[in-house]
């Protein structure tokens, strides 16, 4: 991730999905701000670099089976390696057969 974004400035998350983390996280020799938003897409975290480049990550719950997790990641990434964020062309929506939600 550091190769794509450089130093991380902040991480955003959906307010309703994460149990109130602290507002800052110390990482190596810096501080990363943690910011919750009601508008954040479900099942995602967005990492923002110092130069404001962004990388949205799909969060697959740890209890998800290996086959289903692979299906979710392959379906949301697509053949061209596009991201899972809803603004990404080709993103899919709805649950998988095992109930893991895909971005809308």
N, C-alpha and C positions, 0 to 999 in steps of 0.2 A: 504494500500500500504506500509506503514511503516513497518508492520509486515513481508512483503516479501522482502523488499529492505533495510530496515534500513533508515538512513538519505539520503535524495535525494541530489545528487551532481549536476546533470544537467538534462535538458529536451530538446530533439531534436525534430525538426518539419520540414516539407517540406517548403522550401523557397517560393514557388509559392502559397501556400495555406493560409498563415497567414500574416496579415498586420504588417510588421516590428516591432515586440515587442522589448522592451529593451534587453540588453545583460545580465542583471542580474535581479533577483527577490528576494526581501527580504521576507523570510518565517520564522516566529517565531524568533529564535535566529541565523539563518544562512542565507547564500546567495546561491541561485540556479542559475547556469548558463543556459542561453537559447541559443541554437545553431541551426541554420537553415542549412539544407543540400538539395541540388538539388536531391540527391539520396534517400531521405526519401520517403517511400511508402505513396501514397495518402491516406488521411483520417486517419492517425495515428500520435500519439505522442509516443516517447520512453522516459521513465523515467529511469535514470541511478543512482544507489546507489553509496555510497562512496567506496564500495568494488567491483564496476564495474558490479554487477548483473543488469540485464535489465528487464524491463517490458514494452511491447508495448501495447498501448491502442488504440482501435478503437474509432474514434470520429464520433458520429452520430449527424448530424446537428440538432439544436433545433427545426427547423420547420418540422422535420420528424414526421409523425403521430405515435401514440403509437403502433398500430398494425404492421406497417412497421418497426419501430425501434426494436420491439421485434423479428420480423422475421430476421432482419439483425444480431442482436446479437446472436440469436440462431443458425443461419446458419454459422456464422464465428467461433463461439465457438465450435460447434460440441458436440456430446454426451459425450465425455470424458473431456470436459472443456478446450480443447486446445485453444491456442491464435489465434488472427486474423492476426498476422504477416505473410506475404507471405512465410517466411521460415518455418512456422509451417506446419507440415503434415496435410493434409486435408483442407487447406485454399481454399476458393472458390474465383472466380473472376467474374466481370461483375456487371451491375446494377441490383437492385431489380425491381419488377414491377413498383414501384413508383419513380424510378430513383436514389435511394441512391446507390452510388458506393460501391462495396465490394472490398477488397484487391485483387491484381493480384497474 
